[in-house]
Amino acid sequence: MNFQFQICRYFFLVMAIVASGHLSAQSARALFSTDSGTKMSNQSAEKKPEKNVPQKTSYAGLQYTIFQRLDQEKSVKVSPSKKFKSGDQIKVVVTSNKKGILTAINISSDGEVSVLSEQSLKAGAEVTVPSKGFLKFVGKTGVEQLIFVLSEAPFSKQKQVNNNIVESLSEACGSKNVAARGLVVDDAAGNQFSVLDNSGKCGTSSASTRSLVVEIEEDSGYGVLPVGDLSSGALLTLKLKLVHE
C-alpha cells in the first residue's frame, strides 16, 4: 500500500530537551498541557536549585490527532486505531509542548523511506501532515508509517542518523534490549513512543527512568516523559502505524 500524495510536503518530527524531573501520577494529557509553552533549556546553563526547595518537574511530549475527510468541506477526528480503506483520505495534526526542530519521514508499506522535510517549531504550535491537502490510501493494502520526532538540532542531512532511526523503530527498541524497554511504550491504538540516543539508536534506561506516560483521550494520543530522562541530544519519537485494509 502506498499513499497518493496530493501535496508533496510532509513533516517528521524530532526534538531533544534537557532538564530535571520526576514522574508524576497525572495523566499524559494533563502533563502535556501543563508544560505547553515551556522553552528548551540546557542543563549546564541553568542555575543550581536551592537546597530543600521542591523543584517543578517539566515534561516533554507529543500530541497527535488523525482527521478523515468526509467531503470537500468537512473532515472529522477519528480514532487512532481506525483501519482505513482504499480511497479514504486523512491528515495528521501533531503538537509538541516544547520548542525544537521538527523533521518528517514516511515509511511506505513497501519499505520505501522518504525524509520529507525539516522545520523549527514553537512550543504549542500545530503541525499538519500534509501541510495542504490529504493523504489518500491507494494501491496494495498494508501498513503505512509516519514517524514524528522532536530534537534540539537538525539531522535530516546526516544519512547514517536517518538510517539508524528507521532501523531502530523497525526493530521496536526494547523488544530485545532489556535496558531500553522503559524507553518504548505503545499506546492503546498500537502507536509507539520511543526515546533514541543522538545517533538514532535505541537508548538505554534504568528502572528509575522508565517514565514514559501515554494515553488516548477524546481520540487524541499523548506521550510525555520528564525532560530529565532525556540525555543531551536524545530523540523523542512517535511512530504512527496507519492500517490500509
N, C-alpha and C positions, 0 to 999 in steps of 0.2 A: 504494500500500500504506500502511496505517496500523496503528499499534499499537492494540490494545484494552487500555486500561489497567485493571487490576484494582484498582489503588490510585492515587489522584491525587496522587502525590508523587514527584518526581524530583530529581536533582541534576546540575547542570552546573558544573564546577569551574574556579576561577580563582585564580592566585597569582602574586606577583612577589617576587623576593628580590634583594638587592644584596650582593655580596662580591667578592673577587678569586679568580682561579683560572686553571689551565692545563690543557689537555686531557690526559687520561690514556689509556694504551693498554688499560686494564682494560675489561671488558665493562660494558654498561649496567646489567645486573643487579647486578654487584659494586659499581659506583659508587653505585647507588641504595641498596643495603643498607648500605654503609659510612657514608653520611650520614643514614640514617634516625634521626630524633630531633633533628636539628640545628634550632635555632630560627632564625627570620628575624632579620636584623640590618640596621641602616642603616649604610652605609659611612662616613658622616660622623661617626657616633658611635663608630666603632671606633678603637682605638689604632693608631698608625702602627707598621708592622712594623720590627723591628730590622734593621739593615743586615747583609748576609751571612748571615742566618738563613733557611733554606728555610721557606716558608710552606705549610701544608697546604691543598690545594685542596678546596673544598667544592662539592658538586653538588646541583642542584635536579632533581627528577624525578617522574615518574608511573609507576605500575604498573597494568595493567588485566587482568582475567580475566573471561571470559564463562562462565556456567553455564547449562546447559539442563535443564529439568525433565523427569524421566522418569515420575514418578507423584506421588501425594500426599505421599510421604515422602522421595523422593530426587531430587537434582539432581546433575549431573556437570559437570566442567570440559570445555569443548570448544575446538577450535582457533579462534583469532581469524579465520581465513579461511573458516570453515564457512558454507555457504549454508543458509538456513532455508526451511521450507515452511509453508503455511497451517496453523495450529493449534499450531505449535511455540511453546514458552514459554521465555523466558530472563530472566536478571538479570545485571547487570554490577557487578563489585566493583572499585573504584578506590582506590588508596592513594597519598598524597603523602608523600614523606620530609621535607617541611618544613611548619611551621605556617603557616596562612594562611586566606584566605576562599575558600569554595567556593560556586559558583553553578551551576545546572543549566539547560540549554536543549536542546530537542528540535526537529529539523527533519524534518518528515514527507516522504514521497516526493512529496506534492502541493505541497511548498514552504511549508507552514504552519509558522511559527516560534512556539515557546512558551517563554518564560522561566519556568521551573518553580519554582525555589527557590534559596535562598542561605543559607549557614551557615558558622560558624567551624569550622576543622579543626585538631586537634592533630597534630603530626608523628607519622607512622607509623600514624595511625588509618585504618580502612577505611570507605569509603562505598559503600553498596549501592544500586543503581538498578534498580527502585524500592526504597524502604526496606522495604516489605512486599509480598508477592505477587510476580507475574511480569509481564513484558511478553509479550503474545500477538500473533503475526503473523496478521492477518486482512485480508480485502478484496483490493484490487488489489496486484499484485506490484510490486516496485521496491526502492529503497534508502532505508532509514530511517537518520537520522544522530543520534547522541548525541555532544555535544561537551563535553569536560571541560577546564577551565582553572584555573589557580592564580593568585591575586593577593594583594596586601597590603592592599587596600581593597575594599569592596563597590562594585558598579557597576550592579546589575540595574535600578535606578530611572533610570539615565541612558540614555534611549531611543536617542540617537544613537550611544553606545558599543556598545550591543547590535546596532544595525543595521550598524555598521562591522565588528563581529566576524563576523557572519553573511555579509556581503558579501565580506570578506577571505578567509574559509575556503572560500566557494563558488567563488571565482575562483582558489583554490590559490595563495597567496602564493609568489612565487618563479618561477612558470612564465613570467611576463612581466617580472618585475623582477629583473634580474641581481644587483643588490646585495643582494637578500633571499634568494637561493637557499640560502645557508648556514644560514638560519633555518627551513627547511622540509625535513623528511625523512620519507619513507614507510617503514614497516616492511615485513617480508616478507608481511604479510597485507593490505597496501594501506591500513592506517590511518595517519593523518598527525599528526606532532608539528610544531608551529609556534611561533614567537615573534612576538607582535604588540606594537605600542607601546601606551602607556597610553590612547590614544584608540580602540584596537581595530583600527588599520590595520596593514598589512604593515610589518614592521620592516626595517631595513637592516643590512647586515653587511659587514665587510671579510674578506679571506681568513683573517686571524688569528682570527676569531671564528666560523668555520664548524665548530662543535664539538658539534652535536647528535649524541648517540650513541644508537642504537636497536637493539633486538634482541627476538626472541621465544625464550623458553626455557621448556620444560615447559608449553607452551600459555598462558603469561602474557607480555604485552608490556611492555617497559620503554623509557622515553625519558628521557635526562638530559643536562644541559649544565652547565658551570661557572657558578656564580651570578654571577661577574664578567662573564659575557657577556650578562647581563640588565641593561639600563639601568634606572634607577629608574622604577618603575611599570609595567614591561613585563609582558605576559601570556604565560604558558607554556600552550599549548593542546594538546589531544589530540582528534582527530576520528575517531570510530568509524563505519564505514560497514557497516551490517547489511543483508545482501542477502536479500530475500524473493523466492523464485522458484517 
